[in-house]
């Protein structure tokens, strides 16, 4: 079974631009969560989508948004990029009824904002 | 407010010995705990988890212990192998937000041959 796939792996943008990252979950997984990893703040939860609805949200500004499609694939968008948005963005998927809360992560998208 | 803390940024252990990684949490609503291993430029890989109704869970060389009264958990790796060298994160989630993982800051484990 294929794992969580994130595209692109690397991205370079300039301040003020916007960016869209994509995540394809493990087949059969309907929950997709996004995390940001930076050296200063560590791994921080952005939001979770389940059945095309945002179910949980972290403490990030409204410039960070996401969506989920009917096939469970998810995208996250960051508008008006700032230098501090440079980070590794990780997507994770999980089974809807596992009850064990295990999330499986993709390799991430490394975003550099210049 | 750091709800999940890993106070040791790094740990060095000899091959074949036991590695013990520690994690403390402050939120009493957490009811599920996980350990992940991460290599540079890769996503975290799930290792082992434990529910708050248990105090121990084993999987091969990995054992996680949970002390709810102390709000403390630990990961034991026995025996340690050079391939175990990586950053280890503990994470926690609360009922009602099961897929919102709160991560610790990580411990870099170096297993010396």
Contacts between the chains, C-beta under 8 A, distances in Angstrom:
chain1	res1	chain2	res2	distance
A	4	B	43	7.3
A	6	B	43	8.0
A	31	B	99	5.2
A	33	B	99	5.1
A	33	B	100	7.2
A	33	B	101	7.4
A	35	B	101	7.6
A	35	B	103	7.8
A	42	B	103	5.9
A	42	B	104	7.5
A	42	B	105	4.9
A	42	B	106	6.8
A	43	B	44	7.6
A	43	B	89	6.6
A	43	B	91	7.9
A	43	B	101	7.9
A	43	B	103	4.0
A	44	B	103	7.6
A	45	B	100	5.1
A	45	B	101	6.3
A	45	B	102	7.0
A	48	B	99	4.7
A	48	B	100	6.2
A	50	B	99	7.6
A	55	B	99	7.3
A	56	B	97	5.2
A	56	B	99	6.6
A	56	B	100	4.5
A	58	B	100	7.2
A	90	B	43	5.4
A	90	B	44	7.4
A	92	B	43	7.7
A	92	B	99	7.9
A	92	B	101	7.9
A	94	B	99	5.8
A	100	B	32	7.5
A	100	B	49	6.5
A	100	B	51	7.9
A	101	B	32	4.7
A	101	B	34	7.2
A	101	B	49	7.2
A	101	B	93	5.3
A	101	B	98	4.7
A	101	B	99	6.7
A	101	B	101	7.9
A	102	B	34	6.8
A	102	B	46	5.6
A	102	B	49	6.1
A	103	B	34	8.0
A	103	B	46	7.4
A	103	B	99	6.3
A	103	B	101	6.3
A	104	B	46	6.4
A	105	B	36	7.7
A	105	B	43	3.4
A	105	B	44	4.9
A	105	B	45	7.3
A	105	B	46	8.0
A	106	B	43	5.1
A	107	B	41	7.5
A	107	B	42	5.5
A	107	B	43	5.0
A	108	B	41	7.8
A	108	B	42	7.5
A	108	B	43	5.3
A	110	B	41	7.6
